[in-house]
Amino acid sequence: MADTIGGCEGCDTPIFEDTPHFTYGDDVTVCAECAPTLSSILADYRQALSLRNPDYESFGCSSLEEFKHKAEACERDLKENGDRKLLTSYGEAKS
Ligand SMILES: [Zn+2]
């Protein structure tokens, strides 16, 4: 049996190592049900970038430059691949 890596912030579902999930930059983990879509992530980026001092650290970035790059990559991804949920599981990440 796999170890839990925590629970979903949205609905308290336990999340195991091989459960598809989404992790926000600030280490908040949610289950596939509660995961945001790419377009809603991009909306968050855009909203943060419209502020005078974007809180890029809460998106897991160490600089504003990195944050802008991430937002641009996200926008390109949405254009090229369409809207979807970006789920990961640690099982996949290791292989
Ligand atoms: Zn959930």
Residues whose N, C-alpha, C, O or C-beta is under 5 A from the ligand:
A	BS01	ZN	C8 G10 C11 D12 T13 C31 E33 C34
